[in-house]
């Protein structure tokens, strides 16, 4: 299939190739470029995740569709992730703190060393070439490279139109037009080297140079300067993430700007951030998770690929927590200390630890028979089955770990259109066709209170057990003890709890890192409330295989549909859909 490269596109007649014309591509404020006859080598460096470890949307914070949504240029009226300089400026602790320390730790230092060598090489031109927009990012990028002490001859960002009024269909098109101008200007250059992190771009550049050199050899075109030795160097990416709180705040600002534009008459739909809650629990810190995982005595021959490593919560309820239950556990953010009392293995598939509060008289709530920390699961095992464990082996004194937890939710955030017809509870559901028609009613909550918690030892009439400690650990019947959502990952990437997680990636729904090439209402001015009680799916690095939150949610929806069908068959046609149903949507 024929390729379309700059010499044959619709950018108009070929411009004159002079140093003055070439310098119009640059924002580096150089009065004069190196003389043409002195240059033998052209060194071109990409910016994002080649030179600088630019932040990507955090797959532990957003669901899969939102990862793609954020990186698309057309979904926000004011531009997306790669088109809003506030995202890049928020890297690390923000530009005010990072500029004085030159964004230390955020650079690919091997590329920095190569640029420094290019700067010292008298017969080389050092070029920074990025698809970020000239209007939005020129000043910020110049500040960043200046703080790092990098002196490029040319810094070229994608302009709205080229020096000769060229229009660009994509970032790759822009870069190829620039590279042809560069090679045609420096006709004496014998080699050109391009450093690029993306495989797609690497291939695009190699194809472009192959086509260019064919023309210089008289194949398919008229030679203009002779062939040039071209090398495209594939650079291992170093993508990072922002601090989750900062990232959410910046995205909220983008949404606010978008909604304001819609209010002022721009076409589109108003947007808002919503959350999907996978479970409510006593959340365990990453440090304590690592300690608890040592209690899982896995067979030495068990490969990591067969396992999910959890140890990140004591379950309260596998859904958003009702106010009555929150009151019992002291509210979001309330802290509880636990002590490990035993461990068990269920059918060589589930490794778990049972715990008790410290002091033992402290009240707690869990929907498992006893407070349990699921440590690890074998592939295919169900966390629900941890409730079937009856025989717990005492742990020696040195392994009676004491750890602190905080009441919170495991959530992923998502961006959706505003829906004036949904209430707060319904907004927790990511797919409208599966939203509940009503939130949990007060009658259901009161029945639970009186039927199961009035004296601490009533037998549940529904067969579903909810267990609460009342000064001595009296508990009710077991029931179903459904136990879902324990730590399934939101996606790959992430080194720790801060904003510096490494990794590539779009996790969740399969949305991976996208470059600029891949993106061709009532006022919502109040930032959402995020606090320490909310966990943004941070996981221990041992966890390698996982079910994505999207798969988990789909599974939950299917179970709810089955439940509805069962209720309809029990109650007769039509009676299962009225507002008086007492069934719970499990796992939310």
Residue pairs with C-beta under 8 A, 6 or more apart in sequence:
3 207
3 211
5 176
5 180
5 208
5 211
5 212
6 173
6 176
6 177
6 180
7 14
7 180
7 215
7 221
9 173
9 177
10 167
11 162
11 164
11 166
11 167
11 177
12 164
12 165
12 166
15 21
15 163
15 164
15 181
17 181
17 184
17 185
17 187
18 185
19 32
19 33
19 35
19 36
19 185
21 163
21 164
21 181
21 185
22 33
22 154
22 181
22 182
22 185
23 30
23 32
23 33
23 154
24 163
25 154
25 156
25 159
25 162
25 163
25 178
25 181
26 33
26 153
26 154
26 155
26 156
27 134
27 138
27 141
27 142
27 155
27 156
27 157
28 142
28 152
28 153
28 154
28 155
29 142
30 153
30 154
33 125
33 153
33 154
34 125
34 153
36 185
36 186
36 187
36 188
37 188
38 122
38 123
39 123
39 124
39 125
39 186
39 188
39 189
40 123
40 124
40 188
40 189
40 190
40 191
41 121
41 123
41 124
41 125
41 189
41 190
41 191
41 192
41 193
42 124
42 125
42 127
42 182
42 183
42 186
42 189
42 191
42 192
42 193
43 114
43 115
43 118
43 121
43 124
43 125
43 126
43 127
43 192
43 193
43 195
44 127
44 129
44 179
44 182
44 192
44 193
44 194
44 195
45 51
45 111
45 114
45 115
45 126
45 127
45 128
45 129
45 195
46 129
46 130
46 194
46 195
46 196
46 197
46 201
46 235
47 54
47 128
47 129
47 130
47 132
47 141
48 54
48 130
48 132
48 197
48 515
49 197
49 198
49 235
49 237
49 238
49 239
49 513
50 108
50 111
50 195
50 196
50 197
50 235
50 237
51 107
51 108
51 111
51 112
51 115
51 128
51 195
52 103
52 106
52 107
52 108
52 144
53 106
53 107
53 108
53 238
53 239
53 240
54 88
54 91
54 239
54 240
55 87
55 88
55 90
55 91
55 239
55 240
55 241
55 242
55 247
55 499
56 81
56 239
56 240
56 241
56 493
56 504
56 505
56 513
57 66
57 67
57 70
57 71
57 81
57 241
57 247
57 506
58 241
58 242
58 244
58 247
58 493
58 494
58 501
58 536
59 67
59 490
59 491
59 492
59 493
59 503
59 505
59 506
59 507
59 508
59 511
60 241
60 244
60 412
60 489
60 490
60 491
60 493
60 494
60 501
60 507
60 536
60 537
60 538
60 539
61 241
61 244
61 247
61 248
61 412
61 413
61 490
61 536
61 537
62 70
62 412
62 413
62 414
62 415
62 490
62 508
63 276
63 412
63 413
63 414
63 430
63 490
63 508
63 509
63 549
63 550
64 491
64 506
64 507
64 508
64 509
64 510
64 511
64 548
64 549
64 550
65 414
65 508
65 509
65 511
66 413
66 414
66 415
67 491
67 506
67 507
67 508
67 509
67 511
68 506
68 509
68 511
68 514
69 75
69 80
69 415
70 80
70 81
70 251
70 415
71 80
71 81
71 82
71 511
71 514
71 518
71 519
72 80
72 514
72 519
73 79
73 80
73 82
73 83
73 516
73 519
73 520
74 519
74 520
76 254
76 255
76 257
76 258
76 271
77 257
77 258
77 261
77 262
77 266
77 268
78 84
78 254
78 257
78 258
78 261
79 136
80 254
80 519
81 87
82 132
82 514
82 515
82 516
82 519
83 133
83 136
83 519
84 136
84 250
84 254
85 136
85 137
85 140
86 250
86 253
86 254
87 242
87 250
88 132
88 137
88 140
89 95
89 140
90 242
90 246
90 247
90 250
91 98
91 103
91 106
91 240
91 242
92 98
92 103
92 105
92 106
92 499
92 500
94 246
95 140
95 143
98 104
98 106
99 143
99 144
99 147
100 147
102 147
102 148
102 149
103 144
103 147
103 148
105 500
106 240
107 148
108 235
108 238
111 195
111 235
112 148
112 150
114 195
115 126
115 150
115 152
116 150
118 124
118 126
119 126
119 150
119 151
125 153
125 154
125 182
125 186
125 189
126 151
126 152
126 153
126 154
127 152
127 153
127 154
127 155
127 156
127 182
128 141
128 145
128 150
128 152
128 154
128 155
128 156
129 154
129 156
129 175
129 178
129 179
130 137
130 141
130 156
130 157
130 158
131 157
131 158
131 171
131 174
131 175
131 515
131 516
131 517
132 141
132 157
132 158
132 516
133 157
133 158
133 159
133 160
134 157
134 158
134 159
134 160
135 159
135 160
137 157
138 155
138 157
141 155
141 157
142 155
145 152
145 155
154 182
156 178
158 168
158 171
158 174
158 516
161 167
162 168
162 174
162 177
166 177
168 174
168 177
169 520
170 517
170 520
171 515
171 516
171 517
172 201
172 204
172 517
175 205
176 204
176 205
176 208
179 192
179 194
179 205
179 208
180 212
182 192
183 189
183 192
183 212
183 225
183 228
184 224
184 225
187 224
187 225
187 226
189 228
190 228
190 229
191 228
191 229
191 230
191 231
192 209
192 228
192 229
192 230
192 231
193 230
193 231
193 232
193 233
194 205
194 230
194 231
194 232
194 233
195 233
195 235
196 202
196 205
196 232
196 233
196 234
196 235
197 234
197 235
197 236
197 237
198 237
198 513
198 515
198 517
199 234
200 515
200 517
201 515
201 517
202 232
202 234
205 232
206 230
206 232
209 228
209 230
209 232
211 220
212 228
212 230
213 227
213 228
213 230
214 220
214 221
215 221
215 222
215 223
215 224
216 223
216 224
216 225
216 226
216 227
216 228
217 223
217 227
237 504
237 513
238 502
239 493
239 502
239 503
239 504
239 505
239 513
240 499
240 500
240 501
240 502
241 247
241 493
241 494
241 499
241 500
241 501
241 503
242 250
242 499
243 498
243 499
244 499
244 530
244 536
245 530
246 499
247 499
248 273
248 413
248 527
248 528
248 530
249 527
251 273
251 415
252 273
252 524
252 527
252 528
255 271
255 272
255 273
255 415
255 524
256 523
256 524
256 525
258 268
258 270
258 271
259 270
259 271
259 521
259 523
259 524
260 523
261 268
262 268
262 269
262 270
262 521
263 521
263 523
269 417
269 418
269 521
270 417
270 418
270 521
270 522
270 524
271 415
271 416
271 417
271 418
271 521
271 524
272 415
272 416
272 417
272 418
272 524
273 413
273 414
273 415
273 528
274 413
274 414
274 415
274 416
274 427
274 428
274 430
275 409
275 411
275 412
275 413
275 414
275 427
275 428
276 411
276 412
276 413
276 414
276 428
276 429
276 430
276 549
276 553
277 319
277 320
277 409
277 410
277 411
277 428
277 588
278 318
278 409
278 410
278 411
278 412
278 484
278 485
278 488
278 549
278 552
278 587
278 588
279 313
279 315
279 316
279 317
279 318
279 319
279 409
279 410
279 484
279 485
279 486
279 587
280 316
280 317
280 318
280 319
280 320
280 321
280 325
280 407
280 408
280 409
280 410
281 313
281 314
281 315
281 316
281 317
281 405
281 407
281 408
281 409
281 410
282 313
282 314
282 316
282 329
282 336
282 338
282 364
282 405
282 406
282 407
283 312
283 313
283 405
283 406
283 407
283 408
283 410
283 533
283 535
284 292
284 311
284 312
284 313
284 314
284 373
284 403
284 405
285 403
285 404
286 496
286 497
286 538
286 540
288 401
288 403
288 404
289 311
289 312
289 540
290 540
291 401
291 403
292 311
292 340
292 353
292 373
292 375
292 401
292 403
293 309
293 311
293 375
293 376
293 540
293 542
295 340
295 343
295 351
295 353
295 375
295 395
295 399
295 401
296 309
296 311
296 343
296 351
296 375
296 376
297 343
297 345
297 351
298 307
298 351
298 376
299 348
302 378
304 542
304 544
304 545
305 379
305 544
305 545
306 378
306 379
306 545
307 376
307 377
307 378
307 379
307 544
307 545
308 376
308 377
308 379
308 487
308 488
308 543
308 545
308 546
308 547
309 375
309 376
309 539
309 540
309 542
309 543
309 544
310 373
310 374
310 375
310 376
310 377
310 383
310 486
310 487
310 543
311 353
311 373
311 374
311 375
311 376
311 487
311 540
312 486
312 487
312 535
312 539
312 540
313 373
313 405
313 410
313 486
313 487
314 338
314 355
314 366
314 371
314 372
314 373
314 405
315 366
315 367
315 368
315 372
315 483
315 486
316 325
316 329
316 365
316 366
316 367
316 407
317 325
317 365
317 367
318 367
318 482
318 483
318 484
318 485
318 586
318 587
318 588
319 584
319 585
319 586
319 587
319 588
320 409
320 425
320 428
320 588
321 329
321 409
322 440
322 445
323 445
324 445
324 448
324 449
325 365
326 332
326 407
328 363
328 365
328 453
328 468
329 336
329 364
329 365
329 407
330 336
330 407
331 407
332 407
332 408
332 409
332 531
332 533
332 534
333 406
333 407
333 408
333 531
333 532
333 533
334 406
334 407
335 404
335 405
335 406
335 407
336 357
336 362
336 364
336 404
336 405
336 406
336 407
337 357
337 358
337 362
337 402
337 403
337 404
337 405
338 355
338 356
338 357
338 358
338 371
338 402
338 403
338 404
338 405
339 355
339 356
339 357
339 358
339 400
339 401
339 402
340 353
340 354
340 355
340 373
340 395
340 399
340 400
340 401
340 402
341 354
341 355
341 356
341 392
341 394
341 395
341 400
342 353
342 354
342 392
342 393
342 394
342 395
343 351
343 352
343 353
343 354
343 375
343 392
343 393
343 395
344 351
344 352
344 353
344 354
344 389
344 391
344 392
344 393
345 351
345 352
346 352
346 385
346 386
346 388
346 389
347 381
347 385
348 378
349 377
349 378
349 380
349 381
349 385
350 374
350 376
350 377
350 378
350 381
350 383
350 385
350 386
350 389
351 374
351 375
351 376
351 377
352 372
352 373
352 374
352 375
352 386
352 389
353 372
353 373
353 375
353 395
354 370
354 371
354 372
354 373
354 389
354 392
355 371
355 372
355 373
356 371
356 473
357 363
357 364
357 371
357 469
358 402
360 472
360 473
361 471
361 472
362 469
363 468
363 469
363 470
363 471
364 371
364 468
364 469
365 466
365 467
365 468
365 469
366 372
366 467
366 468
367 465
367 466
367 467
367 481
367 482
367 483
368 386
368 387
368 467
368 481
368 483
369 387
369 465
369 467
369 475
369 478
369 481
370 467
370 475
372 386
372 387
372 389
372 483
374 383
374 386
374 483
374 486
374 487
377 383
379 545
383 483
383 484
383 485
383 486
384 480
384 481
384 482
384 483
384 484
386 483
387 478
387 481
387 483
406 532
406 533
407 533
408 532
408 533
408 534
408 535
409 533
409 534
409 535
410 485
410 487
410 535
410 537
411 534
411 535
411 536
411 537
412 490
412 508
412 536
412 537
412 549
413 536
414 430
416 430
418 521
418 522
418 524
419 427
419 432
420 522
422 432
422 435
423 439
424 439
425 436
425 439
425 440
426 435
426 436
426 439
428 588
429 435
429 436
429 588
430 553
431 553
431 557
434 557
434 560
434 561
436 585
437 577
437 579
438 579
440 584
441 579
443 582
444 582
444 584
447 582
448 466
451 458
451 460
451 461
452 458
452 460
452 466
452 476
453 466
453 468
456 468
456 470
456 474
456 475
456 476
457 474
457 475
457 476
458 476
459 476
459 477
460 466
460 476
460 477
460 479
462 479
463 477
463 479
463 480
464 479
464 480
464 481
464 482
465 475
465 476
465 477
465 478
465 479
465 480
465 481
466 476
466 479
467 475
467 476
468 475
468 476
469 475
482 586
482 587
484 552
484 556
484 586
484 587
485 552
485 587
487 539
487 543
488 546
488 547
488 548
488 549
488 551
488 552
489 507
489 537
489 539
489 543
489 546
489 548
489 549
490 507
490 508
490 537
490 548
490 549
491 505
491 506
491 507
491 508
491 548
492 503
492 504
492 505
492 507
493 501
493 502
493 503
493 504
493 505
493 507
494 501
494 502
494 503
494 538
494 539
495 501
495 502
495 503
495 541
496 538
497 538
504 512
504 513
505 512
505 513
506 512
506 513
507 548
508 548
508 549
508 550
509 548
509 550
537 549
552 587
556 585
556 586
556 587
556 588
559 586
559 587
560 585
560 586
563 583
563 585
563 586
564 576
564 577
564 583
567 576
567 581
567 583
568 574
568 575
568 576
568 577
570 576
